[in-house]
């Protein structure tokens, strides 16, 4: 059982502040890897998730990318830190939380192969930055926009 699950046993569904990481993972064609998620169902987003105790945001990013995609990633570039009321989430089970999201980007894929993760992903697919799917998590689209603004 992870940190968040243990914490929920104590506080129930009350709003929490949680920290997580997402990663803009790019292939050699400079396309971004997106995950069609189970929750919210069918919506596209970046691979990522919440930190565990004693984990750095970088380690969280690498672990979540591996768990959700099968890829081992290396060097990370900090893009942005996102927080505020727009980062409020109410889960299907009633859990409420505000996420402080650390956004990273990487082209450093050290190994592994892209594979769908049955529990969290419906599909994984690389997209050109100018052809992102319509049905996308708003904060993840903003993270990609922030990244593109930094490199232009």
C-alpha positions as CSV (number, residue, x, y, z in Angstrom):
1,X,0.0,0.0,0.0
2,X,1.3,3.4,-1.0
3,X,1.6,6.6,1.0
4,X,-1.6,8.2,-0.4
5,X,-3.7,5.1,0.4
6,X,-2.3,5.0,3.9
7,X,-3.0,8.7,4.4
8,X,-6.6,8.3,3.1
9,X,-7.3,5.7,5.8
10,X,-6.6,8.5,8.3
11,X,-8.3,11.5,6.7
12,X,-11.0,9.9,4.5
13,X,-12.1,11.9,1.5
14,X,-11.0,15.4,2.9
15,X,-9.1,17.6,0.5
16,X,-5.3,17.1,0.6
17,X,-2.3,18.8,-1.0
18,X,-0.3,16.2,-2.9
19,X,2.9,16.4,-5.0
20,X,3.4,14.7,-8.2
21,X,5.4,14.7,-11.4
22,X,4.6,14.4,-15.1
23,X,7.0,14.0,-18.0
24,X,7.0,15.1,-21.6
25,X,8.8,12.1,-23.1
26,X,9.9,12.6,-26.6
27,X,11.2,10.1,-29.2
28,X,13.8,10.7,-32.0
29,X,11.1,12.2,-34.3
30,X,10.4,14.9,-31.6
31,X,7.0,13.5,-30.9
32,X,5.5,13.4,-27.4
33,X,4.3,10.2,-25.7
34,X,0.8,10.5,-24.4
35,X,-1.3,8.1,-22.3
36,X,-5.0,7.5,-22.9
37,X,-6.0,7.1,-19.2
38,X,-8.4,4.9,-17.4
39,X,-9.2,7.8,-15.1
40,X,-10.5,10.1,-16.3
41,X,-11.7,7.5,-18.7
42,X,-10.5,8.0,-22.3
43,X,-8.8,11.3,-21.6
44,X,-5.2,11.8,-22.9
45,X,-2.4,13.0,-20.7
46,X,1.3,12.8,-19.9
47,X,2.7,9.9,-18.0
48,X,3.1,10.7,-14.3
49,X,1.7,10.4,-10.9
50,X,2.1,11.1,-7.2
51,X,5.2,11.0,-5.0
52,X,5.8,8.3,-2.4
53,X,7.4,9.0,1.0
54,X,11.2,9.8,0.8
55,X,11.0,10.0,-3.0
56,X,12.4,13.0,-5.0
57,X,10.2,14.5,-7.7
58,X,12.8,13.3,-10.2
59,X,12.6,9.7,-8.9
60,X,8.8,10.0,-8.9
61,X,8.9,11.0,-12.5
62,X,11.2,8.2,-13.5
63,X,9.2,5.6,-11.6
64,X,5.9,6.7,-12.9
65,X,7.1,6.8,-16.5
66,X,8.5,3.2,-16.1
67,X,5.3,1.9,-14.4
68,X,3.0,3.5,-17.0
69,X,5.0,3.1,-20.2
70,X,7.8,0.5,-19.7
71,X,10.5,3.1,-20.5
72,X,13.5,3.9,-18.4
73,X,14.4,7.6,-18.7
74,X,17.5,9.5,-17.8
75,X,18.2,13.2,-17.6
76,X,15.2,15.4,-16.9
77,X,14.7,19.1,-17.7
78,X,12.6,21.1,-15.3
79,X,9.8,22.9,-17.3
80,X,7.4,24.2,-14.7
81,X,5.7,23.8,-11.4
82,X,1.9,23.9,-11.5
83,X,-0.4,24.5,-8.6
84,X,-3.5,26.3,-7.6
85,X,-7.3,25.9,-7.8
86,X,-7.1,24.7,-11.4
87,X,-5.2,21.6,-10.0
88,X,-8.2,20.4,-7.9
89,X,-9.2,16.8,-8.5
90,X,-12.1,14.9,-7.2
91,X,-11.6,11.2,-7.8
92,X,-14.4,8.7,-8.7
93,X,-14.3,7.4,-5.1
94,X,-14.9,10.9,-3.6
95,X,-11.3,11.6,-2.6
96,X,-10.4,15.3,-3.1
97,X,-7.0,16.8,-3.6
98,X,-5.0,19.7,-4.9
99,X,-1.9,18.6,-6.9
100,X,1.4,20.5,-7.0
101,X,2.7,19.1,-10.3
102,X,6.4,19.2,-11.3
103,X,6.6,19.1,-15.1
104,X,9.7,17.6,-16.7
105,X,10.8,16.9,-20.2
106,X,13.2,14.3,-21.6
107,X,14.6,12.9,-24.8
108,X,16.9,10.6,-22.8
109,X,15.3,7.1,-23.1
110,X,17.7,4.7,-21.6
111,X,15.9,1.5,-22.4
112,X,12.6,-0.4,-22.4
113,X,9.7,-0.6,-24.8
114,X,6.5,1.3,-24.8
115,X,3.7,-1.0,-23.5
116,X,0.2,-0.2,-22.4
117,X,-0.5,-0.6,-18.6
118,X,-3.9,-2.3,-18.1
119,X,-4.7,-0.7,-14.8
120,X,-3.9,2.9,-15.7
121,X,-3.7,3.2,-19.5
122,X,-6.0,2.3,-22.4
123,X,-3.4,3.2,-24.9
124,X,0.1,4.8,-25.3
125,X,0.9,6.8,-28.5
126,X,3.5,9.3,-29.7
127,X,2.0,12.5,-31.2
128,X,3.5,15.4,-33.1
129,X,3.2,18.5,-31.0
130,X,1.0,20.2,-33.6
131,X,-1.4,17.2,-33.7
132,X,-2.3,16.6,-30.0
133,X,-5.6,14.9,-29.3
134,X,-8.6,17.1,-28.5
135,X,-9.6,15.1,-25.4
136,X,-6.6,16.0,-23.2
137,X,-6.1,16.9,-19.5
138,X,-6.0,20.7,-19.5
139,X,-3.0,21.1,-17.2
140,X,-1.1,18.6,-19.3
141,X,-1.8,20.5,-22.5
142,X,-0.6,23.7,-20.6
143,X,2.6,21.8,-19.6
144,X,3.3,21.0,-23.3
145,X,2.6,24.7,-24.2
146,X,5.0,25.9,-21.5
147,X,7.6,23.5,-22.9
148,X,7.2,24.6,-26.4
149,X,7.4,28.3,-25.3
150,X,10.7,27.5,-23.6
151,X,12.3,25.9,-26.7
152,X,11.1,28.5,-29.2
